């Protein structure tokens, strides 16, 4: 089939690579978000998908909005049979959805209908899911509600961050997307409507969502930190400044600390929660580089009774 691939971030690159390597399909063009400012110099940088497409000598389309007449006209000229999508990052209008004969097929990183939305992997980790996966489905105008072609499952490991899990899903999902294109081409795959039971939503995680509530149980604190790593980054406050929490672990044997209360040992920093303590392993103070929590604690000289976070009600 002639394909136009739509995707933007690094997580979409494995799927593009899988389609380029399949030998069965022609990737005629790539659609991606416009170049964005990055780095200290704030210079414009092409998306990872755009960079990979340019390396492969593929035409790259970068509409500010996919409803732009110039983009729609070019897509019609290319006349793709199907448009596979991975984390493109913009809403596709009906005018674009109607162009490819076999539609737009999205690789979504959840087992639909669970975790429809922008942040399925983060929500799966934060919810404590033991199994998640990826799904390919036919895009329609609803939010991730189209009929499903196929799925692949993936275990959520106890120490997984959302970044760890998404990396594995990107590669497993790449194979699924390539197989889905094969099945659509030869007619062996039919999309199956999603069940109406089990629908959960996964909206974008905000910075405020990533703020740790120390009155919550230790297990919840651990899940929030892992789910918000690497982005947007779990955080708390210390002496009025933001402290990023990069890695923690639960300490079930310690339950003598009040929520947010710090206890510094020779090589450990414990914090009380609504249940037992957690140990801070890696943190990042405002304006500083990431560091081991004991090194941070020695540098700031934590006094007895000091806390992270704000007391309840303030």
C-alpha positions in Angstrom: 0.0 0.0 0.0 1.0 3.6 -0.4 1.2 5.1 3.0 1.5 8.6 4.5 2.8 8.3 8.1 1.8 10.8 10.7 3.9 11.2 13.9 6.0 13.6 15.8 8.1 12.5 18.9 10.9 10.0 19.4 8.4 7.4 20.5 6.9 7.3 16.9 10.2 6.7 15.2 10.3 2.9 15.8 7.0 2.5 14.0 8.2 4.6 11.0 11.3 2.4 10.9 9.2 -0.7 10.9 7.1 0.5 8.0 10.2 1.5 6.0 11.8 -1.9 6.6 8.6 -3.9 5.9 9.3 -4.3 2.2 5.5 -4.4 1.5 4.5 -0.8 1.7 5.7 2.6 0.2 5.9 5.4 2.7 5.3 8.2 0.3 5.4 11.1 2.8 5.4 11.9 6.5 3.2 14.4 8.3 4.5 15.9 11.5 4.2 18.9 13.7 6.1 22.1 12.7 9.6 22.7 13.9 9.7 23.8 17.6 12.0 25.8 19.7 14.5 23.8 21.8 17.6 24.2 23.9 19.1 27.2 25.5 19.3 29.1 22.2 15.6 28.4 21.5 16.5 27.6 17.9 13.9 25.8 15.7 14.4 22.1 15.6 12.6 19.5 13.4 10.7 16.8 15.2 12.4 13.3 15.6 10.0 11.9 13.0 10.9 14.7 10.5 14.6 14.1 11.1 14.2 10.4 10.4 12.1 11.0 7.3 14.6 13.4 5.9 17.4 10.9 6.5 15.4 8.4 4.5 14.7 10.9 1.7 11.0 11.0 2.3 8.8 14.1 1.7 7.9 15.8 5.0 4.7 17.8 5.5 4.5 20.2 8.5 1.1 21.9 8.5 0.4 24.2 11.4 -3.1 22.7 11.3 -4.1 19.6 9.3 -7.2 21.4 8.1 -5.1 23.8 6.0 -6.2 23.8 2.3 -2.6 23.5 1.1 -2.0 20.4 3.2 -5.3 18.7 2.2 -4.6 19.4 -1.5 -1.1 17.8 -1.2 -2.5 14.8 0.6 -5.0 14.3 -2.2 -2.2 14.5 -4.7 -0.3 11.8 -3.0 -3.4 9.7 -2.8 -2.4 7.3 0.0 -4.2 4.1 0.5 -3.8 4.3 4.3 -2.3 6.8 6.8 -0.8 5.1 9.9 -0.5 7.5 12.9 1.7 7.4 16.1 1.6 10.3 18.5 1.0 12.9 15.8 -0.2 15.5 18.3 -3.0 17.3 16.3 -6.7 16.7 15.8 -7.4 15.4 12.3 -10.5 17.0 10.6 -13.0 15.0 8.7 -11.7 16.4 5.4 -8.3 14.8 6.1 -9.9 11.6 7.5 -11.8 11.1 4.2 -8.8 11.2 1.9 -7.1 7.8 2.3 -9.3 4.9 0.9 -8.5 2.8 4.0 -8.6 5.5 6.5 -6.2 6.6 9.2 -5.0 3.9 11.6 -3.7 4.9 15.0 -1.2 3.1 17.2 -2.4 3.9 20.7 -0.4 2.9 23.8 -3.2 1.2 25.8 -5.5 -1.8 25.6 -8.6 0.1 24.3 -11.2 1.0 25.5 -8.9 1.6 28.6 -7.1 4.9 28.8 -8.4 6.8 25.9 -6.6 10.1 25.6 -3.3 11.9 25.5 -1.4 10.2 28.4 -2.4 6.5 28.5 1.0 5.2 29.7 1.3 7.7 32.5 -2.2 6.9 33.7 -1.6 3.2 33.6 1.5 3.5 35.8 -0.2 5.9 38.2 -3.3 3.7 38.5 -1.1 0.6 39.3 -2.1 -1.4 36.3 -0.2 -4.7 36.1 -0.9 -5.2 32.4 -1.2 -2.7 29.6 -0.4 -2.7 25.9 -0.9 -1.1 22.6 -3.8 -1.1 20.1 -4.2 -0.2 16.5 -7.6 1.2 15.5 -9.4 3.0 12.7 -9.6 6.7 13.6 -13.0 8.3 13.6 -14.2 11.6 14.9 -14.6 10.4 18.6 -11.7 10.3 21.1 -9.8 7.0 20.5 -13.2 5.4 20.0 -12.8 3.7 16.6 -12.9 0.0 15.9 -9.7 -2.0 16.8 -7.6 -4.0 14.4 -5.2 -5.6 16.9 -3.5 -5.4 20.3 -0.2 -6.4 22.0 0.1 -6.7 25.7 3.0 -5.6 28.0 3.6 -6.2 31.7 4.0 -3.1 33.9 7.0 -3.8 36.0 7.1 -2.7 39.7 9.9 -0.2 39.1 8.7 1.1 35.6 8.6 4.8 35.0 6.2 5.9 32.2 9.4 6.5 30.2 10.6 2.9 30.6 7.2 1.5 29.7 6.6 3.8 26.7 10.0 2.8 25.3 9.0 -0.9 25.3 5.6 -0.2 24.0 7.0 1.9 21.1 9.0 -1.1 19.8 6.2 -3.7 20.5 3.7 -1.3 18.9 5.9 -0.8 15.9 5.6 -4.5 15.0 1.9 -4.4 15.7 1.4 -1.4 13.3 3.4 -3.0 10.5 1.4 -6.2 10.9 -1.8 -4.2 10.9 -0.9 -2.6 7.6 -0.1 -6.1 6.2 -3.5 -7.4 7.3 -5.4 -4.4 5.9 -3.7 -4.8 2.6 -4.4 -8.5 2.2 -7.9 -8.4 3.7 -7.2 -10.7 6.7 -7.8 -8.0 9.3 -11.2 -6.6 10.2 -11.7 -3.8 12.7 -13.8 -4.8 15.7 -15.9 -2.2 17.5 -14.7 -1.4 21.0 -16.8 -2.6 24.0 -18.7 0.0 25.9 -17.6 -1.5 29.2 -14.2 -0.6 30.6 -13.8 2.8 29.1 -11.3 5.0 31.1 -9.9 8.3 30.2 -6.3 9.5 30.2 -6.1 13.3 29.8 -2.8 15.1 29.7 -1.0 15.1 33.0 -0.6 18.7 34.3 2.2 20.0 36.5 -0.3 20.3 39.3 -1.3 16.6 38.8 2.4 15.8 39.3 2.6 17.4 42.7 3.0 14.8 45.4 0.4 14.6 48.2 2.2 13.3 51.2 -1.0 12.4 53.0 -1.6 9.8 50.3 -0.3 6.2 51.0 3.3 5.4 50.1 2.2 3.2 47.2 0.4 6.1 45.7 3.4 8.4 46.1 5.6 5.9 44.4 3.2 5.5 41.5 2.9 9.3 41.0 6.7 9.7 40.9 7.1 6.8 38.4 4.1 7.8 36.3 5.3 11.4 36.0 8.9 10.4 35.1 10.3 11.7 32.8 7.5 14.2 32.1 6.1 16.4 33.5 8.2 15.4 36.6 6.8 14.7 40.1 7.6 17.4 42.6 7.1 18.8 46.0 8.3 21.9 47.9 11.1 22.4 50.4 11.7 25.7 52.1 9.3 27.3 49.6 11.1 26.1 46.5 10.2 23.3 44.1 12.0 20.0 44.6 11.7 17.5 41.7 11.4 13.9 42.7 13.1 11.6 40.2 13.2 8.2 42.0 11.8 7.0 45.3 11.1 3.6 46.9 8.7 2.6 49.6 9.9 1.7 53.1 7.2 -0.5 54.6 9.2 -1.1 57.8 9.1 2.6 58.8 5.8 4.2 59.9 7.0 6.7 62.5 7.0 9.8 60.4 4.2 12.3 59.8 3.2 13.1 56.2 6.0 15.1 54.7 8.3 14.8 57.7 11.9 14.3 56.8 14.3 11.9 58.5 17.9 12.0 57.3 20.3 9.1 58.0 24.0 8.7 57.0 23.1 7.4 53.6 19.3 7.8 53.4 16.5 10.3 53.3 13.1 9.1 54.4 9.8 11.0 54.1 6.5 10.2 55.9 3.3 9.6 54.0 -0.2 8.7 54.8 0.9 5.1 55.4 4.6 4.1 55.8 7.6 6.1 54.7 9.2 6.4 51.3 13.0 6.9 50.7 14.1 9.6 48.4 16.7 8.2 46.0 17.2 10.9 43.4 16.0 14.5 43.5 16.6 17.8 41.7 16.5 21.1 43.5 15.4 24.2 41.7 18.2 25.4 39.4 20.4 22.4 40.2 21.3 19.2 38.4 19.8 15.8 39.5 21.6 14.3 42.5 21.4 11.5 45.0 19.0 12.5 47.8 21.6 12.0 50.6 24.0 14.4 48.8 21.2 16.9 48.5 20.3 16.6 52.2 23.8 17.1 53.3 24.0 20.2 51.2 20.9 21.9 52.6 21.5 20.7 56.2 18.0 19.5 57.1 17.0 20.3 60.6 14.9 18.0 62.9 11.2 18.2 62.2 11.6 19.8 58.7 9.1 18.7 56.1 8.6 18.7 52.3 5.3 19.8 50.9 2.7 22.0 52.4 0.6 21.1 55.4 -2.9 20.0 54.7 -5.3 23.0 54.3 -2.6 25.5 53.3 
